[in-house]
Amino acid sequence: MSLRNTVSMQQNTGLSALIVSLTAVIAAGLTSATIAAITSMFGWPGTLIGVAFSAMVTTTTSEIYKGYVGSVARRVVLLSDRPLPPPLSTLADRPSPPPLHRTSSPRRRPRRIRVLTALKWFSFRTSPEKRRAILSRGLQVGVVASIIGIGIITAIELDLGGNLPCALWNADCSPVGINPPSILAPFYTICRG
């Protein structure tokens, strides 16, 4: 079966292929490395948890928002296909507009409510299959971004000659002078006794 047939079968069945922007993955990896540098204040566990957790949260919420914006965009496109309304009559034939009162001004939702709207769409208005697809895609990209972030942190630590918490915050430094990179610190801790 050729690639062209596979793609056409996916389009015919409505299954979406895993399309991930390389820029989004790299941005999530850099974000997780930045957050790991901040959370390294709590030692090597803070570094590793910061890099992994932030990448997962960043990519998963990004996928939820992409799905929400895509559903809103599909509704807007459906509205644009409507026929045009009949032309308006002359100005003399129309009644005057109502006066503007405080109740007639357009209401803008606060940003917090707009975010809650996207999460409500994800929780209540999507099918379980679509939710599962969004979450799995977000977590798969999150794993890749975590690996990128851990690679960046490890490269920085190897360049510094020790772990990041010791170099940045003077914390989690061993008195013997052995400061392994954060990725290896759990093994040194377990093997030491």
N, C-alpha and C positions, 0 to 999 in steps of 0.2 A: 504494500500500500504506500503510495507516494505521499509526500508532505502536503502537496496540493489537495489530495483527496481528504487527508486528515483535517486540514483547515476547513475545507468546504463542509465536511460532516459536522464539525464543531459549530460552524455558523448555522447550519440547518437545524441542529438540535437545540440551539440557543445557549450552549455552554460557553462560558467565557474562558478564554485561555489565560494563563497566569502571565499577565503583562505588568511588569514592574519597571519603573523608571530607575535607571542607574543613578541618576542624580539624587533621587529620593533615598536610595539605599546608602549612598555615600554621605548625604546630609544627616541621616539618622546615625550612621557610624561616628561621624564627627561630633554630633550632639551628645551621643553616649560617652564619648571620650572626654568631652568637656564636663559633663555631669560627674563622671568618675573622678576627675581631678578635684572637683568640689567635695564629693563625698569621701575622698581619701582621707579627710580629716578624722574619720572613724577607723582608720587602719586599713589593712588589706581587705577585710571583709567589706568595708564601705566602698572600696575601689571596685571590687568584683560585682557586688550587688548593684552599685550605681551604674556600671557599664551595661550589665545585662538587663536590669529592670527598666532603665530609661529607654533603651532601644526597643524593647517589647512594647512599652506604653506608647512611645512615639509612633511607631509604625502601625500599631493596631488602631489607635484613634485616628490616624491619618486615613486608613482604609475605611473606617466608619464614616468620616466626613466626605470622602470621595463618593461613597455609595449614596449618601444623602443628597449631595449636590447633583449627582447624576440623576437621581429620581426627580428632583425639582426641575432640572433642565429638560427631562423628557416631558413633564407636564407643561412647561412653557412652550415647547415645540408643538405639542398637541393643540394648545390654544392658538398658536400662530397659523394653524391650518384651517381655522374657521373662516367662513365667508365674511367679507367686509359688511359692516352695517350700512343701511341705506344712507344716502347723503342727508346732511342736516338742511333744514329749511333756512330761509333768510333770517337775519338777526331780529327783524321786527316781529316775526311770528313766534319767536321763542319767549318763554317767560323769563323774568329776571332770576338770577341765581339766588339761593337762600343766603342770608347773612352768615358770616363766619362767627361762630361762638366757640367757647372753649371745648364744647363737646363735639364740634364738627371738625376740629383739627385732626389731621392724621396721627395715629398713634404709632410710635416706634417702639419695638420691643427692646428692652435692655439686652446687652450682649449675653448675660447669663441665661436669659430665657431662650435666646437663639441657640445656644449650645445645648440647652436642655431639650429643645425641639429636635435637634439631630439625634440625641441619645434616645428620645422617646420614639422617633421614627425607627431607629434600629431595634429597640426592644419590643415594640408593639405592632408595627406596621410591616415588618418584613417576615417572610416565611422562615421556618427553622433552617431550611436548606441554604437560603441566602445568607442568613446569619452565620451559619457554620462556614460557608465559603469565605465570607469577609474576615471572620476571625482567623481562619487557618491561613489565608493569604497574608494577613497582618503579622501573624506569629512566625511564618516562614521567612518573611522579609526581616522580621526582628532578630531571628537567629543569625542571619547573614550580617545584619548591622552590628550585632553583638560581637561577632567574630572580628569584624573590621575594627570596632572600638577596642577590644582586648588586644588586637595586634598593634594598634597605635599606642596604647598605654604601655605595653611590653617593650616596644621600640624606644619609647621615651625613658622607661626605667633602665633599660640596658645602656642607653647613652649616658644616663646620670650615674650609673654604677651602683644602684640600689633601688629599693622600692620607693614608690611615689610618696606615700605618707611620710617617710623619713626625710625625703628631699624637700618637700613643700612645707610640712607642718612640724618637723622635728618630733614626730610621733611614730610609734611602732618601730623604733630602731632597736636592734638587738645590741646588748652590751658587748658581745664578743666581736662585733664588727662585721658579721655576716648579714647582709641585707639582701635577701633574694627578691627578685621581681614578684609583684603581687600574684601573678598567675602560679608561681611556685611556692609561695609562702604557706599555703595550707599543708603541703607535703613536708616542708621543713618543720612546721609546728608539730605535725603528727609523728614524724620520725625522731624528733628531738626528745620526746618523752612524754 
